[in-house]
Amino acid sequence: MNLKFLGEVYVTLLVIVDPPGMVPVFLALTGTMPPRQRMKAGTQAVLLALGVIVGFAVAGQTLLDYLHVQLPALQGAGGLLLVLVALQLLTGKADETEQQGGTTNVALVPIGTPLLAGPGAIVATMLFVRRADGLAEYAVIGLGILLVMLTVWLVLRFSGGIVKLLRPAGIEVLTRIAGLLLAAIAVQLIADAVDAFVELYTAAYSG
């Protein structure tokens, strides 16, 4: 097994997914849930992220080519989705959604995707697949993805202790902070997408 390649895949995806940075957003979206329900939401989010990343690793480029969609468009779409979630957190509407039974939606969107399985993780995985030479390196990429998702699950699994320390008032403050952070991430994603489009079209016209 190519341990150097495995380490590169693991570290790259771990930095992009950023489990510690996910904790405030995860707690903001699930902080008022019972512990068992919060654990279930974290597991659902990780499983969805794993499925999305593996799916794009296997057939992502083919799918995007078939739909005539470029990677910056995927990045911009993720940014717009995060803007909507950030506005819900900042205005308190996320709490209303949760009370109406939106647990599964919160676990799948935005936690599962685009936060865990976001444009950055998808693009990085697709680039690793392009570099891979033979089944052994494909297996290494798959193992690296599994290890990253296991790490994320462990971080989310044990984040419940923070809820006990924060209590409802702290969760309320954390929710607003998380909304602000998500808004900043969303704006950055959209800005990066616009920048990538400008580069693509500039290169096309200059060529």
ROVO-95870 format. One record per residue (C-alpha): x, y negated, z negated; residue number from 1; residue in three letters. Coordinates in nm, 4 decimals. Layout:
BEGIN
{c1->X | c2->Y | c3->Z | num->NUM | residuo->Ala}
...
END
This chain:
BEGIN
{c1->0.0000 | c2->0.0000 | c3->0.0000 | num->1 | residuo->Met}
{c1->0.1234 | c2->-0.3478 | c3->0.0891 | num->2 | residuo->Asn}
{c1->0.1225 | c2->-0.5032 | c3->-0.2585 | num->3 | residuo->Leu}
{c1->0.2516 | c2->-0.8358 | c3->-0.1298 | num->4 | residuo->Lys}
{c1->-0.0419 | c2->-0.8644 | c3->0.1130 | num->5 | residuo->Phe}
{c1->-0.2835 | c2->-0.7559 | c3->-0.1640 | num->6 | residuo->Leu}
{c1->-0.1444 | c2->-1.0236 | c3->-0.3941 | num->7 | residuo->Gly}
{c1->-0.1799 | c2->-1.2858 | c3->-0.1206 | num->8 | residuo->Glu}
{c1->-0.5428 | c2->-1.1917 | c3->-0.0535 | num->9 | residuo->Val}
{c1->-0.6293 | c2->-1.1806 | c3->-0.4242 | num->10 | residuo->Tyr}
{c1->-0.4623 | c2->-1.5080 | c3->-0.5211 | num->11 | residuo->Val}
{c1->-0.5925 | c2->-1.6976 | c3->-0.2160 | num->12 | residuo->Thr}
{c1->-0.9541 | c2->-1.5916 | c3->-0.2656 | num->13 | residuo->Leu}
{c1->-0.9342 | c2->-1.6369 | c3->-0.6435 | num->14 | residuo->Leu}
{c1->-0.8134 | c2->-1.9950 | c3->-0.6036 | num->15 | residuo->Val}
{c1->-1.0883 | c2->-2.0696 | c3->-0.3498 | num->16 | residuo->Ile}
{c1->-1.3686 | c2->-1.9123 | c3->-0.5548 | num->17 | residuo->Val}
{c1->-1.2292 | c2->-2.0720 | c3->-0.8752 | num->18 | residuo->Asp}
{c1->-1.4059 | c2->-1.8679 | c3->-1.1506 | num->19 | residuo->Pro}
{c1->-1.3259 | c2->-2.1156 | c3->-1.4342 | num->20 | residuo->Pro}
{c1->-1.4694 | c2->-2.3984 | c3->-1.2249 | num->21 | residuo->Gly}
{c1->-1.7808 | c2->-2.1888 | c3->-1.1654 | num->22 | residuo->Met}
{c1->-1.8583 | c2->-2.1563 | c3->-1.5365 | num->23 | residuo->Val}
{c1->-2.0075 | c2->-2.5085 | c3->-1.5906 | num->24 | residuo->Pro}
{c1->-2.2347 | c2->-2.4738 | c3->-1.2863 | num->25 | residuo->Val}
{c1->-2.3350 | c2->-2.1191 | c3->-1.3809 | num->26 | residuo->Phe}
{c1->-2.4200 | c2->-2.2242 | c3->-1.7362 | num->27 | residuo->Leu}
{c1->-2.6057 | c2->-2.5321 | c3->-1.6140 | num->28 | residuo->Ala}
{c1->-2.8262 | c2->-2.3145 | c3->-1.3924 | num->29 | residuo->Leu}
{c1->-2.8727 | c2->-2.0228 | c3->-1.6338 | num->30 | residuo->Thr}
{c1->-2.8096 | c2->-2.1765 | c3->-1.9779 | num->31 | residuo->Gly}
{c1->-3.1728 | c2->-2.1596 | c3->-2.0897 | num->32 | residuo->Thr}
{c1->-3.2181 | c2->-1.7971 | c3->-1.9815 | num->33 | residuo->Met}
{c1->-3.2108 | c2->-1.5094 | c3->-2.2319 | num->34 | residuo->Pro}
{c1->-2.8659 | c2->-1.3404 | c3->-2.2454 | num->35 | residuo->Pro}
{c1->-2.9823 | c2->-1.0285 | c3->-2.0596 | num->36 | residuo->Arg}
{c1->-3.1416 | c2->-1.2341 | c3->-1.7830 | num->37 | residuo->Gln}
{c1->-2.8293 | c2->-1.4511 | c3->-1.7533 | num->38 | residuo->Arg}
{c1->-2.6139 | c2->-1.1384 | c3->-1.7229 | num->39 | residuo->Met}
{c1->-2.8461 | c2->-1.0033 | c3->-1.4544 | num->40 | residuo->Lys}
{c1->-2.8262 | c2->-1.3327 | c3->-1.2636 | num->41 | residuo->Ala}
{c1->-2.4457 | c2->-1.3230 | c3->-1.2752 | num->42 | residuo->Gly}
{c1->-2.4396 | c2->-0.9644 | c3->-1.1478 | num->43 | residuo->Thr}
{c1->-2.6813 | c2->-1.0464 | c3->-0.8640 | num->44 | residuo->Gln}
{c1->-2.4743 | c2->-1.3487 | c3->-0.7647 | num->45 | residuo->Ala}
{c1->-2.1500 | c2->-1.1493 | c3->-0.7547 | num->46 | residuo->Val}
{c1->-2.3073 | c2->-0.8623 | c3->-0.5580 | num->47 | residuo->Leu}
{c1->-2.4525 | c2->-1.1045 | c3->-0.3032 | num->48 | residuo->Leu}
{c1->-2.1190 | c2->-1.2868 | c3->-0.2707 | num->49 | residuo->Ala}
{c1->-1.9418 | c2->-0.9540 | c3->-0.2222 | num->50 | residuo->Leu}
{c1->-2.1894 | c2->-0.8519 | c3->0.0477 | num->51 | residuo->Gly}
{c1->-2.1650 | c2->-1.1856 | c3->0.2302 | num->52 | residuo->Val}
{c1->-1.7835 | c2->-1.1935 | c3->0.2287 | num->53 | residuo->Ile}
{c1->-1.7523 | c2->-0.8299 | c3->0.3391 | num->54 | residuo->Val}
{c1->-2.0163 | c2->-0.8863 | c3->0.6067 | num->55 | residuo->Gly}
{c1->-1.8299 | c2->-1.1835 | c3->0.7508 | num->56 | residuo->Phe}
{c1->-1.5015 | c2->-0.9928 | c3->0.7256 | num->57 | residuo->Ala}
{c1->-1.6470 | c2->-0.7128 | c3->0.9382 | num->58 | residuo->Val}
{c1->-1.8617 | c2->-0.9018 | c3->1.1870 | num->59 | residuo->Ala}
{c1->-1.8336 | c2->-1.2728 | c3->1.1076 | num->60 | residuo->Gly}
{c1->-1.6521 | c2->-1.3880 | c3->1.4194 | num->61 | residuo->Gln}
{c1->-1.8788 | c2->-1.1794 | c3->1.6453 | num->62 | residuo->Thr}
{c1->-2.1892 | c2->-1.3228 | c3->1.4792 | num->63 | residuo->Leu}
{c1->-2.0694 | c2->-1.6828 | c3->1.5029 | num->64 | residuo->Leu}
{c1->-1.9706 | c2->-1.6357 | c3->1.8677 | num->65 | residuo->Asp}
{c1->-2.3113 | c2->-1.4838 | c3->1.9474 | num->66 | residuo->Tyr}
{c1->-2.4935 | c2->-1.7768 | c3->1.7829 | num->67 | residuo->Leu}
{c1->-2.2507 | c2->-2.0292 | c3->1.9375 | num->68 | residuo->His}
{c1->-2.1767 | c2->-2.1607 | c3->1.5892 | num->69 | residuo->Val}
{c1->-1.8344 | c2->-2.2939 | c3->1.4947 | num->70 | residuo->Gln}
{c1->-1.6823 | c2->-2.2609 | c3->1.1488 | num->71 | residuo->Leu}
{c1->-1.7105 | c2->-2.6361 | c3->1.0706 | num->72 | residuo->Pro}
{c1->-2.0874 | c2->-2.6090 | c3->1.1244 | num->73 | residuo->Ala}
{c1->-2.1011 | c2->-2.3329 | c3->0.8635 | num->74 | residuo->Leu}
{c1->-1.9010 | c2->-2.5540 | c3->0.6289 | num->75 | residuo->Gln}
{c1->-2.1319 | c2->-2.8516 | c3->0.6838 | num->76 | residuo->Gly}
{c1->-2.4407 | c2->-2.6364 | c3->0.6233 | num->77 | residuo->Ala}
{c1->-2.2951 | c2->-2.5185 | c3->0.2932 | num->78 | residuo->Gly}
{c1->-2.2312 | c2->-2.8791 | c3->0.1957 | num->79 | residuo->Gly}
{c1->-2.5887 | c2->-2.9847 | c3->0.2720 | num->80 | residuo->Leu}
{c1->-2.7247 | c2->-2.6930 | c3->0.0683 | num->81 | residuo->Leu}
{c1->-2.5102 | c2->-2.7936 | c3->-0.2278 | num->82 | residuo->Leu}
{c1->-2.6351 | c2->-3.1539 | c3->-0.2003 | num->83 | residuo->Val}
{c1->-2.9916 | c2->-3.0297 | c3->-0.2532 | num->84 | residuo->Leu}
{c1->-2.8915 | c2->-2.8227 | c3->-0.5568 | num->85 | residuo->Val}
{c1->-2.6881 | c2->-3.1103 | c3->-0.7020 | num->86 | residuo->Ala}
{c1->-2.9880 | c2->-3.3424 | c3->-0.6738 | num->87 | residuo->Leu}
{c1->-3.2021 | c2->-3.0862 | c3->-0.8571 | num->88 | residuo->Gln}
{c1->-2.9499 | c2->-3.0682 | c3->-1.1409 | num->89 | residuo->Leu}
{c1->-2.9135 | c2->-3.4456 | c3->-1.1641 | num->90 | residuo->Leu}
{c1->-3.2895 | c2->-3.5095 | c3->-1.1685 | num->91 | residuo->Thr}
{c1->-3.3799 | c2->-3.2174 | c3->-1.3943 | num->92 | residuo->Gly}
{c1->-3.5883 | c2->-3.0400 | c3->-1.1297 | num->93 | residuo->Lys}
{c1->-3.3748 | c2->-2.7266 | c3->-1.1612 | num->94 | residuo->Ala}
{c1->-3.5339 | c2->-2.6655 | c3->-1.5021 | num->95 | residuo->Asp}
{c1->-3.8821 | c2->-2.6813 | c3->-1.3476 | num->96 | residuo->Glu}
{c1->-3.7829 | c2->-2.4287 | c3->-1.0817 | num->97 | residuo->Thr}
{c1->-3.6477 | c2->-2.1937 | c3->-1.3450 | num->98 | residuo->Glu}
{c1->-3.9666 | c2->-2.2146 | c3->-1.5516 | num->99 | residuo->Gln}
{c1->-4.1649 | c2->-2.1188 | c3->-1.2435 | num->100 | residuo->Gln}
{c1->-3.9714 | c2->-1.7936 | c3->-1.2154 | num->101 | residuo->Gly}
{c1->-3.6854 | c2->-1.8968 | c3->-0.9897 | num->102 | residuo->Gly}
{c1->-3.4249 | c2->-1.6781 | c3->-1.1621 | num->103 | residuo->Thr}
{c1->-3.3505 | c2->-1.4673 | c3->-0.8583 | num->104 | residuo->Thr}
{c1->-3.3267 | c2->-1.7744 | c3->-0.6340 | num->105 | residuo->Asn}
{c1->-3.0785 | c2->-1.9371 | c3->-0.8715 | num->106 | residuo->Val}
{c1->-2.8653 | c2->-1.6219 | c3->-0.8775 | num->107 | residuo->Ala}
{c1->-2.8631 | c2->-1.5871 | c3->-0.5014 | num->108 | residuo->Leu}
{c1->-2.8641 | c2->-1.9563 | c3->-0.4026 | num->109 | residuo->Val}
{c1->-2.6548 | c2->-2.1514 | c3->-0.4889 | num->110 | residuo->Pro}
{c1->-2.4453 | c2->-1.9264 | c3->-0.7182 | num->111 | residuo->Ile}
{c1->-2.4058 | c2->-1.6267 | c3->-0.4874 | num->112 | residuo->Gly}
{c1->-2.3790 | c2->-1.8411 | c3->-0.1808 | num->113 | residuo->Thr}
{c1->-2.2466 | c2->-2.0996 | c3->-0.1048 | num->114 | residuo->Pro}
{c1->-2.0609 | c2->-2.1342 | c3->-0.4388 | num->115 | residuo->Leu}
{c1->-1.9011 | c2->-1.7888 | c3->-0.4638 | num->116 | residuo->Leu}
{c1->-1.9267 | c2->-1.6842 | c3->-0.1002 | num->117 | residuo->Ala}
{c1->-1.8715 | c2->-2.0291 | c3->0.0439 | num->118 | residuo->Gly}
{c1->-1.7195 | c2->-2.1466 | c3->0.3708 | num->119 | residuo->Pro}
{c1->-1.3696 | c2->-2.1466 | c3->0.2208 | num->120 | residuo->Gly}
{c1->-1.3836 | c2->-1.7835 | c3->0.1069 | num->121 | residuo->Ala}
{c1->-1.5484 | c2->-1.6729 | c3->0.4316 | num->122 | residuo->Ile}
{c1->-1.2945 | c2->-1.8483 | c3->0.6541 | num->123 | residuo->Val}
{c1->-0.9988 | c2->-1.7227 | c3->0.4468 | num->124 | residuo->Ala}
{c1->-1.1273 | c2->-1.3659 | c3->0.4669 | num->125 | residuo->Thr}
{c1->-1.1796 | c2->-1.3874 | c3->0.8426 | num->126 | residuo->Met}
{c1->-0.8243 | c2->-1.5180 | c3->0.8843 | num->127 | residuo->Leu}
{c1->-0.6858 | c2->-1.2287 | c3->0.6780 | num->128 | residuo->Phe}
{c1->-0.8798 | c2->-0.9831 | c3->0.8956 | num->129 | residuo->Val}
{c1->-0.7260 | c2->-1.1385 | c3->1.2080 | num->130 | residuo->Arg}
{c1->-0.3795 | c2->-1.0911 | c3->1.0584 | num->131 | residuo->Arg}
{c1->-0.4399 | c2->-0.7321 | c3->0.9464 | num->132 | residuo->Ala}
{c1->-0.2617 | c2->-0.4597 | c3->1.1385 | num->133 | residuo->Asp}
{c1->-0.4215 | c2->-0.1184 | c3->1.1015 | num->134 | residuo->Gly}
{c1->-0.6648 | c2->0.0484 | c3->0.8622 | num->135 | residuo->Leu}
{c1->-0.4244 | c2->0.0288 | c3->0.5677 | num->136 | residuo->Ala}
{c1->-0.4248 | c2->-0.3518 | c3->0.5693 | num->137 | residuo->Glu}
{c1->-0.8018 | c2->-0.3631 | c3->0.6205 | num->138 | residuo->Tyr}
{c1->-0.8295 | c2->-0.1470 | c3->0.3077 | num->139 | residuo->Ala}
{c1->-0.5981 | c2->-0.3875 | c3->0.1237 | num->140 | residuo->Val}
{c1->-0.8248 | c2->-0.6808 | c3->0.2168 | num->141 | residuo->Ile}
{c1->-1.1282 | c2->-0.4878 | c3->0.0920 | num->142 | residuo->Gly}
{c1->-0.9538 | c2->-0.4050 | c3->-0.2363 | num->143 | residuo->Leu}
{c1->-0.8492 | c2->-0.7684 | c3->-0.2775 | num->144 | residuo->Gly}
{c1->-1.2094 | c2->-0.8862 | c3->-0.2305 | num->145 | residuo->Ile}
{c1->-1.3329 | c2->-0.6292 | c3->-0.4852 | num->146 | residuo->Leu}
{c1->-1.0737 | c2->-0.7387 | c3->-0.7420 | num->147 | residuo->Leu}
{c1->-1.1667 | c2->-1.1059 | c3->-0.6984 | num->148 | residuo->Val}
{c1->-1.5390 | c2->-1.0328 | c3->-0.7416 | num->149 | residuo->Met}
{c1->-1.4650 | c2->-0.8188 | c3->-1.0484 | num->150 | residuo->Leu}
{c1->-1.2691 | c2->-1.1088 | c3->-1.1977 | num->151 | residuo->Thr}
{c1->-1.5566 | c2->-1.3484 | c3->-1.1260 | num->152 | residuo->Val}
{c1->-1.8068 | c2->-1.1080 | c3->-1.2818 | num->153 | residuo->Trp}
{c1->-1.5988 | c2->-1.0774 | c3->-1.5988 | num->154 | residuo->Leu}
{c1->-1.5711 | c2->-1.4568 | c3->-1.6282 | num->155 | residuo->Val}
{c1->-1.9479 | c2->-1.5038 | c3->-1.5835 | num->156 | residuo->Leu}
{c1->-2.0214 | c2->-1.2062 | c3->-1.8095 | num->157 | residuo->Arg}
{c1->-1.8369 | c2->-1.3578 | c3->-2.1041 | num->158 | residuo->Phe}
{c1->-1.9416 | c2->-1.7179 | c3->-2.0435 | num->159 | residuo->Ser}
{c1->-2.2523 | c2->-1.6610 | c3->-2.2561 | num->160 | residuo->Gly}
{c1->-2.0576 | c2->-1.7372 | c3->-2.5718 | num->161 | residuo->Gly}
{c1->-2.0205 | c2->-2.0953 | c3->-2.4524 | num->162 | residuo->Ile}
{c1->-2.4008 | c2->-2.1303 | c3->-2.4475 | num->163 | residuo->Val}
{c1->-2.4181 | c2->-2.0566 | c3->-2.8202 | num->164 | residuo->Lys}
{c1->-2.1678 | c2->-2.3330 | c3->-2.8879 | num->165 | residuo->Leu}
{c1->-2.3327 | c2->-2.5923 | c3->-2.6629 | num->166 | residuo->Leu}
{c1->-2.6957 | c2->-2.5417 | c3->-2.7722 | num->167 | residuo->Arg}
{c1->-2.9835 | c2->-2.7034 | c3->-2.5756 | num->168 | residuo->Pro}
{c1->-2.8539 | c2->-3.0615 | c3->-2.5978 | num->169 | residuo->Ala}
{c1->-2.5110 | c2->-2.9554 | c3->-2.4759 | num->170 | residuo->Gly}
{c1->-2.6617 | c2->-2.7550 | c3->-2.1908 | num->171 | residuo->Ile}
{c1->-2.8567 | c2->-3.0655 | c3->-2.0843 | num->172 | residuo->Glu}
{c1->-2.5365 | c2->-3.2726 | c3->-2.0706 | num->173 | residuo->Val}
{c1->-2.3510 | c2->-2.9917 | c3->-1.8941 | num->174 | residuo->Leu}
{c1->-2.6281 | c2->-2.9704 | c3->-1.6349 | num->175 | residuo->Thr}
{c1->-2.5869 | c2->-3.3367 | c3->-1.5401 | num->176 | residuo->Arg}
{c1->-2.2067 | c2->-3.3041 | c3->-1.5250 | num->177 | residuo->Ile}
{c1->-2.2375 | c2->-2.9915 | c3->-1.3121 | num->178 | residuo->Ala}
{c1->-2.4743 | c2->-3.1759 | c3->-1.0788 | num->179 | residuo->Gly}
{c1->-2.2203 | c2->-3.4535 | c3->-1.0349 | num->180 | residuo->Leu}
{c1->-1.9403 | c2->-3.2030 | c3->-0.9682 | num->181 | residuo->Leu}
{c1->-2.1559 | c2->-3.0142 | c3->-0.7175 | num->182 | residuo->Leu}
{c1->-2.2401 | c2->-3.3378 | c3->-0.5385 | num->183 | residuo->Ala}
{c1->-1.8688 | c2->-3.4162 | c3->-0.5084 | num->184 | residuo->Ala}
{c1->-1.7942 | c2->-3.0652 | c3->-0.3766 | num->185 | residuo->Ile}
{c1->-2.0794 | c2->-3.0992 | c3->-0.1267 | num->186 | residuo->Ala}
{c1->-1.9572 | c2->-3.4349 | c3->0.0027 | num->187 | residuo->Val}
{c1->-1.6049 | c2->-3.2921 | c3->0.0391 | num->188 | residuo->Gln}
{c1->-1.7371 | c2->-2.9921 | c3->0.2351 | num->189 | residuo->Leu}
{c1->-1.9316 | c2->-3.2178 | c3->0.4706 | num->190 | residuo->Ile}
{c1->-1.6343 | c2->-3.4532 | c3->0.5114 | num->191 | residuo->Ala}
{c1->-1.4051 | c2->-3.1579 | c3->0.5907 | num->192 | residuo->Asp}
{c1->-1.6587 | c2->-3.0281 | c3->0.8428 | num->193 | residuo->Ala}
{c1->-1.6803 | c2->-3.3665 | c3->1.0176 | num->194 | residuo->Val}
{c1->-1.3007 | c2->-3.3909 | c3->1.0197 | num->195 | residuo->Asp}
{c1->-1.2731 | c2->-3.0412 | c3->1.1701 | num->196 | residuo->Ala}
{c1->-1.5281 | c2->-3.1273 | c3->1.4405 | num->197 | residuo->Phe}
{c1->-1.3375 | c2->-3.4447 | c3->1.5279 | num->198 | residuo->Val}
{c1->-1.0148 | c2->-3.2463 | c3->1.5587 | num->199 | residuo->Glu}
{c1->-1.1822 | c2->-2.9812 | c3->1.7747 | num->200 | residuo->Leu}
{c1->-1.3349 | c2->-3.2290 | c3->2.0180 | num->201 | residuo->Tyr}
{c1->-1.0234 | c2->-3.4465 | c3->2.0249 | num->202 | residuo->Thr}
{c1->-0.8146 | c2->-3.1419 | c3->2.1145 | num->203 | residuo->Ala}
{c1->-1.0709 | c2->-3.0356 | c3->2.3769 | num->204 | residuo->Ala}
{c1->-1.0809 | c2->-3.3764 | c3->2.5495 | num->205 | residuo->Tyr}
{c1->-0.7063 | c2->-3.4336 | c3->2.5280 | num->206 | residuo->Ser}
{c1->-0.6454 | c2->-3.0874 | c3->2.6724 | num->207 | residuo->Gly}
END
